[in-house]
Amino acid sequence: MTGPTITYQVNFKRRAGTRLIPPPTPTGEVVASAQRGNATARTTACLLATAHHVDHLIATGRLRDYSEAAAALGISHTRMAQVTSLLQLAPDIQEDILASRLDITEGRLRPICRLPLWEEQREALSKVHAAD
């Protein structure tokens, strides 16, 4: 699957005495798209971008695991698991979220994230939108 490239600008400046990992800041086309969307879509997009950012930091060895990421972000392990579960979504669903084309909360996406097949996720998502 090919589509538009989404890039994020990340600032790694630390405040004295903190280990806060800032969420990535969308740049370029994503900013324009997010400005057209509503707050719910932007919030969900930021959570997904944060999940990708944390996953990248773990993959590159900057963070040991999700537990360390949760501590660095100042959130609970449970919340970290909820946010990173967004990474289980089908790539096209993630693309729609990041481009703010999908107006849905992270909480409404949780049961969809648990579905193992991407086709099941798409079907469940269409049912959620039909019910709205």
GROMACS elastic network, one bead per residue, 0.5 to 0.9 nm:
[ bonds ]
;  ai    aj funct       b0    kb
    1    91     6  0.85190   500
    1    92     6  0.84270   500
    2     5     6  0.87169   500
    3    95     6  0.86135   500
    4    29     6  0.88937   500
    4    95     6  0.88225   500
    5    29     6  0.88278   500
    6    26     6  0.79188   500
    6    27     6  0.78818   500
    6    28     6  0.79230   500
    6    29     6  0.74002   500
    6    30     6  0.66465   500
    6    95     6  0.88428   500
    6    98     6  0.81990   500
    6    99     6  0.85264   500
    7    25     6  0.89037   500
    7    26     6  0.65603   500
    7    27     6  0.61400   500
    7    28     6  0.73644   500
    7    29     6  0.86470   500
    7    30     6  0.79876   500
    8    24     6  0.57922   500
    8    25     6  0.54703   500
    8    27     6  0.54512   500
    8    28     6  0.84009   500
    8    30     6  0.87282   500
    8    49     6  0.83909   500
    9    24     6  0.59995   500
    9    25     6  0.52483   500
    9    26     6  0.61902   500
    9    27     6  0.62935   500
   10    22     6  0.74085   500
   10    23     6  0.72193   500
   10    25     6  0.59517   500
   10    26     6  0.84914   500
   10    53     6  0.88939   500
   11    14     6  0.88379   500
   11    21     6  0.88536   500
   11    22     6  0.69012   500
   11    23     6  0.84855   500
   11    24     6  0.74546   500
   11    25     6  0.81667   500
   12    21     6  0.72740   500
   12    22     6  0.70875   500
   13    21     6  0.88756   500
   13    22     6  0.86039   500
   14    17     6  0.80793   500
   14    18     6  0.66178   500
   14    19     6  0.67737   500
   14    20     6  0.69955   500
   14    21     6  0.81323   500
   14    22     6  0.89839   500
   15    18     6  0.55298   500
   15    19     6  0.76396   500
   15    20     6  0.78026   500
   16    19     6  0.86000   500
   18    72     6  0.80189   500
   19    71     6  0.83390   500
   19    72     6  0.51474   500
   19    73     6  0.76133   500
   20    69     6  0.89572   500
   20    71     6  0.84716   500
   20    73     6  0.52762   500
   20    74     6  0.74360   500
   21    54     6  0.84754   500
   21    69     6  0.78751   500
   21    72     6  0.60896   500
   21    73     6  0.57781   500
   22    25     6  0.86095   500
   22    50     6  0.83531   500
   22    73     6  0.77489   500
   23    46     6  0.74255   500
   23    47     6  0.82722   500
   23    49     6  0.72607   500
   23    50     6  0.51197   500
   23    51     6  0.87602   500
   23    53     6  0.71408   500
   23    54     6  0.85927   500
   24    46     6  0.77227   500
   24    49     6  0.64560   500
   24    50     6  0.62881   500
   24    53     6  0.67785   500
   25    31     6  0.88024   500
   25    46     6  0.81514   500
   25    49     6  0.84426   500
   26    29     6  0.84490   500
   26    30     6  0.59433   500
   26    31     6  0.58327   500
   26    34     6  0.87913   500
   26    46     6  0.84146   500
   26    49     6  0.83872   500
   27    30     6  0.59154   500
   27    31     6  0.54723   500
   27    32     6  0.85381   500
   28    31     6  0.56674   500
   28    32     6  0.70353   500
   29    32     6  0.53875   500
   29    33     6  0.62717   500
   29    34     6  0.86427   500
   29    99     6  0.84060   500
   30    34     6  0.58907   500
   30    35     6  0.84493   500
   30    98     6  0.72941   500
   30    99     6  0.57725   500
   30   100     6  0.81096   500
   31    34     6  0.50864   500
   31    35     6  0.61060   500
   31    36     6  0.87563   500
   31    99     6  0.85787   500
   32    35     6  0.52169   500
   32    36     6  0.66007   500
   32    37     6  0.89970   500
   33    36     6  0.53288   500
   33    37     6  0.65609   500
   33    98     6  0.88925   500
   33    99     6  0.58171   500
   33   100     6  0.63060   500
   33   101     6  0.80545   500
   34    37     6  0.50139   500
   34    38     6  0.75343   500
   34    39     6  0.87041   500
   34    41     6  0.76457   500
   34    42     6  0.58956   500
   34    45     6  0.84141   500
   34    98     6  0.81445   500
   34    99     6  0.64602   500
   34   100     6  0.54073   500
   34   101     6  0.85160   500
   35    38     6  0.74918   500
   35    39     6  0.89911   500
   35    42     6  0.81629   500
   35   100     6  0.86475   500
   36   100     6  0.79978   500
   37    40     6  0.81544   500
   37    41     6  0.61319   500
   37    42     6  0.66969   500
   37    99     6  0.86054   500
   37   100     6  0.55723   500
   37   101     6  0.71156   500
   37   102     6  0.87269   500
   37   103     6  0.79560   500
   38    41     6  0.54936   500
   38    42     6  0.63116   500
   38    43     6  0.87237   500
   38   100     6  0.78759   500
   38   103     6  0.75258   500
   39    42     6  0.50492   500
   39    43     6  0.60045   500
   39    44     6  0.85823   500
   39   103     6  0.88485   500
   40    43     6  0.51739   500
   40    44     6  0.62367   500
   40    45     6  0.85438   500
   40   100     6  0.88565   500
   40   103     6  0.62599   500
   40   104     6  0.64976   500
   40   105     6  0.60605   500
   40   106     6  0.87999   500
   41    44     6  0.52746   500
   41    45     6  0.61057   500
   41    46     6  0.86433   500
   41    97     6  0.68477   500
   41    98     6  0.83312   500
   41    99     6  0.86445   500
   41   100     6  0.51247   500
   41   101     6  0.73600   500
   41   102     6  0.62457   500
   41   104     6  0.62312   500
   41   105     6  0.71875   500
   42    45     6  0.50036   500
   42    46     6  0.61247   500
   42    47     6  0.86454   500
   42    97     6  0.82406   500
   42    98     6  0.79888   500
   42    99     6  0.86801   500
   42   100     6  0.61116   500
   42   103     6  0.85429   500
   43    46     6  0.51181   500
   43    47     6  0.62713   500
   43    48     6  0.87172   500
   43   105     6  0.78255   500
   43   106     6  0.83202   500
   44    47     6  0.50937   500
   44    48     6  0.62580   500
   44    49     6  0.85987   500
   44    97     6  0.68063   500
   44    98     6  0.79576   500
   44   100     6  0.83017   500
   44   102     6  0.89459   500
   44   103     6  0.83201   500
   44   104     6  0.72434   500
   44   105     6  0.59729   500
   44   106     6  0.56707   500
   45    48     6  0.51485   500
   45    49     6  0.60944   500
   45    50     6  0.85252   500
   45    94     6  0.84351   500
   45    96     6  0.88612   500
   45    97     6  0.53319   500
   45    99     6  0.74507   500
   45   100     6  0.65567   500
   46    50     6  0.60352   500
   46    51     6  0.85573   500
   46    98     6  0.76655   500
   47    50     6  0.50227   500
   47    51     6  0.62046   500
   47    52     6  0.87373   500
   47    83     6  0.62528   500
   47    84     6  0.84097   500
   47    86     6  0.82320   500
   47   106     6  0.78865   500
   48    52     6  0.63223   500
   48    53     6  0.85815   500
   48    83     6  0.69573   500
   48    84     6  0.74819   500
   48    86     6  0.61048   500
   48    87     6  0.71972   500
   48    94     6  0.76264   500
   48    97     6  0.77534   500
   48    98     6  0.72363   500
   48   106     6  0.88510   500
   49    52     6  0.51197   500
   49    53     6  0.61057   500
   49    54     6  0.86455   500
   49    98     6  0.73290   500
   50    54     6  0.60812   500
   50    55     6  0.84248   500
   50    83     6  0.79540   500
   50    84     6  0.82562   500
   51    54     6  0.52227   500
   51    55     6  0.60751   500
   51    56     6  0.85622   500
   51    80     6  0.83736   500
   51    83     6  0.60308   500
   51    85     6  0.81260   500
   51    86     6  0.72112   500
   51    87     6  0.68376   500
   52    55     6  0.50186   500
   52    56     6  0.61023   500
   52    57     6  0.86491   500
   52    84     6  0.77294   500
   52    86     6  0.89824   500
   52    87     6  0.71319   500
   53    56     6  0.51036   500
   53    57     6  0.62568   500
   53    58     6  0.87364   500
   54    57     6  0.50405   500
   54    58     6  0.62640   500
   54    59     6  0.85778   500
   54    63     6  0.80762   500
   54    66     6  0.77187   500
   54    69     6  0.67387   500
   54    84     6  0.82386   500
   55    58     6  0.52096   500
   55    59     6  0.61297   500
   55    60     6  0.86663   500
   55    65     6  0.87998   500
   55    66     6  0.81788   500
   55    84     6  0.79368   500
   55    87     6  0.88427   500
   56    60     6  0.61005   500
   56    61     6  0.85065   500
   56    62     6  0.85701   500
   57    60     6  0.52685   500
   57    61     6  0.61609   500
   57    62     6  0.50615   500
   57    63     6  0.55925   500
   57    64     6  0.85088   500
   57    65     6  0.89449   500
   57    69     6  0.86952   500
   58    61     6  0.50896   500
   58    62     6  0.58877   500
   58    64     6  0.59042   500
   58    65     6  0.59256   500
   58    66     6  0.76024   500
   58    69     6  0.83123   500
   59    62     6  0.77583   500
   59    63     6  0.80388   500
   59    64     6  0.87547   500
   60    63     6  0.77463   500
   61    64     6  0.62364   500
   61    65     6  0.87768   500
   63    66     6  0.78712   500
   63    68     6  0.64612   500
   63    69     6  0.65692   500
   64    67     6  0.80004   500
   64    68     6  0.62584   500
   64    69     6  0.79261   500
   65    68     6  0.54488   500
   65    69     6  0.64502   500
   65    70     6  0.88335   500
   66    70     6  0.60362   500
   66    71     6  0.85675   500
   66    77     6  0.76101   500
   66    80     6  0.70128   500
   66    81     6  0.79003   500
   66    84     6  0.87427   500
   67    70     6  0.51210   500
   67    71     6  0.63532   500
   67    72     6  0.86562   500
   67    76     6  0.85285   500
   67    77     6  0.61104   500
   67    80     6  0.79210   500
   68    71     6  0.51216   500
   68    72     6  0.61285   500
   68    73     6  0.86239   500
   69    73     6  0.61140   500
   69    74     6  0.84294   500
   69    75     6  0.86446   500
   69    77     6  0.88126   500
   69    80     6  0.78378   500
   70    73     6  0.51673   500
   70    74     6  0.59508   500
   70    75     6  0.51546   500
   70    76     6  0.59491   500
   70    77     6  0.57581   500
   70    78     6  0.88150   500
   70    79     6  0.79869   500
   70    80     6  0.57042   500
   70    81     6  0.89260   500
   71    75     6  0.62684   500
   71    76     6  0.73190   500
   71    77     6  0.80109   500
   72    75     6  0.78971   500
   73    76     6  0.87874   500
   73    80     6  0.89296   500
   75    78     6  0.82333   500
   75    79     6  0.63473   500
   75    80     6  0.67490   500
   76    79     6  0.52058   500
   76    80     6  0.62601   500
   76    81     6  0.86908   500
   77    81     6  0.62152   500
   77    82     6  0.86759   500
   78    81     6  0.51114   500
   78    82     6  0.62973   500
   78    83     6  0.87755   500
   79    83     6  0.62098   500
   79    84     6  0.85814   500
   80    83     6  0.52149   500
   80    84     6  0.60909   500
   80    85     6  0.84414   500
   81    84     6  0.52167   500
   81    85     6  0.59396   500
   82    85     6  0.52552   500
   82    86     6  0.73299   500
   82   106     6  0.83504   500
   82   107     6  0.85068   500
   82   110     6  0.71973   500
   83    86     6  0.58589   500
   83    87     6  0.81671   500
   83   106     6  0.77850   500
   83   110     6  0.89567   500
   84    87     6  0.56298   500
   84    88     6  0.79657   500
   85    88     6  0.56026   500
   85    89     6  0.78062   500
   85   110     6  0.73700   500
   85   113     6  0.61835   500
   85   114     6  0.78601   500
   86    89     6  0.56475   500
   86    94     6  0.79334   500
   86   106     6  0.79750   500
   86   109     6  0.76570   500
   86   110     6  0.75616   500
   86   113     6  0.61349   500
   87    90     6  0.81966   500
   87    91     6  0.87081   500
   87    94     6  0.78597   500
   87   113     6  0.80061   500
   88    91     6  0.86552   500
   88   113     6  0.56429   500
   88   114     6  0.75999   500
   88   115     6  0.86164   500
   88   116     6  0.82566   500
   88   118     6  0.88354   500
   89    92     6  0.82648   500
   89    93     6  0.63479   500
   89    94     6  0.62893   500
   89   109     6  0.88301   500
   89   112     6  0.76178   500
   89   113     6  0.54930   500
   89   114     6  0.85563   500
   89   115     6  0.85898   500
   89   118     6  0.70022   500
   89   121     6  0.72358   500
   90    93     6  0.53049   500
   90    94     6  0.63384   500
   90    95     6  0.87240   500
   90   113     6  0.87217   500
   90   117     6  0.83338   500
   90   118     6  0.51726   500
   90   119     6  0.81909   500
   90   121     6  0.72101   500
   90   122     6  0.78402   500
   91    94     6  0.50182   500
   91    95     6  0.61076   500
   91    96     6  0.86726   500
   91   118     6  0.85818   500
   92    96     6  0.62550   500
   92    97     6  0.86437   500
   93    96     6  0.51139   500
   93    97     6  0.62398   500
   93    98     6  0.86869   500
   93   102     6  0.80432   500
   93   121     6  0.86334   500
   93   122     6  0.76212   500
   93   125     6  0.89271   500
   94    97     6  0.50189   500
   94    98     6  0.61149   500
   94    99     6  0.85260   500
   95    98     6  0.51707   500
   95    99     6  0.61029   500
   95   100     6  0.85030   500
   95   101     6  0.84763   500
   96    99     6  0.51889   500
   96   100     6  0.60949   500
   96   102     6  0.54808   500
   97   100     6  0.50264   500
   97   101     6  0.60276   500
   97   102     6  0.51618   500
   97   103     6  0.76756   500
   97   104     6  0.83519   500
   98   101     6  0.76725   500
   98   102     6  0.83575   500
   99   102     6  0.78196   500
  100   103     6  0.69119   500
  104   107     6  0.83140   500
  104   108     6  0.65627   500
  104   109     6  0.72222   500
  104   129     6  0.85511   500
  105   108     6  0.53278   500
  105   109     6  0.65303   500
  106   109     6  0.50131   500
  106   110     6  0.64362   500
  107   110     6  0.53776   500
  107   111     6  0.81421   500
  108   111     6  0.69418   500
  108   112     6  0.77159   500
  108   128     6  0.82273   500
  109   112     6  0.51358   500
  109   113     6  0.61379   500
  109   114     6  0.89394   500
  109   125     6  0.80351   500
  110   113     6  0.51513   500
  110   114     6  0.67186   500
  111   114     6  0.53172   500
  111   115     6  0.70419   500
  111   124     6  0.88986   500
  112   115     6  0.54885   500
  112   116     6  0.88811   500
  112   120     6  0.81511   500
  112   121     6  0.54379   500
  112   122     6  0.84146   500
  112   124     6  0.64713   500
  112   125     6  0.70043   500
  113   116     6  0.77840   500
  113   121     6  0.71477   500
  114   121     6  0.84976   500
  115   118     6  0.74525   500
  115   120     6  0.64229   500
  115   121     6  0.59832   500
  115   124     6  0.88108   500
  116   119     6  0.88799   500
  116   120     6  0.74694   500
  116   121     6  0.78216   500
  117   120     6  0.52655   500
  117   121     6  0.64507   500
  117   122     6  0.88945   500
  118   122     6  0.62549   500
  118   123     6  0.86290   500
  119   122     6  0.51009   500
  119   123     6  0.62250   500
  119   124     6  0.86101   500
  120   123     6  0.50614   500
  120   124     6  0.60566   500
  120   125     6  0.84590   500
  121   124     6  0.51372   500
  121   125     6  0.60275   500
  121   126     6  0.85884   500
  122   125     6  0.50754   500
  122   126     6  0.62091   500
  122   127     6  0.87183   500
  123   126     6  0.51821   500
  123   127     6  0.63773   500
  123   128     6  0.88019   500
  124   127     6  0.50862   500
  124   128     6  0.62957   500
  124   129     6  0.87592   500
  125   128     6  0.50546   500
  125   129     6  0.62900   500
  125   130     6  0.85635   500
  126   129     6  0.51165   500
  126   130     6  0.60522   500
  126   131     6  0.86309   500
  127   131     6  0.61846   500
  127   132     6  0.87678   500
  128   131     6  0.52150   500
  128   132     6  0.65011   500
  129   132     6  0.51703   500
